[in-house]
């Protein structure tokens, strides 16, 4: 059983929002380790957590004197909401299958 299966759908939704990069919409710190450790801190305000790739991009942008402000980040809130909705739908579908398997194994 994974930790994800122990979360309520609302808790999972919050977790996905907290582990989604507001700059690009990818998982924080990256797709392989979503939510397992902290991402990078955005250089735009020194407090917003972004994915590792965006952290590298901002570091290089700072060196080149081309740091992109949060107002001009590639994606907007709509894209993050869409990705969170997709992840939540997948979680709900996976949970349904997981719970169905438990019920079927108990019936045997």
Secondary structure by P-SEA (a helix, b strand, c coil): ccccccccaaaaaaaaaaaccccccccccccccccccccccccccccccccaaaaaaaaaaaaaccccccccccccaaaaaaaaaaaaaaaaaaaaaaaaaaaaaaac
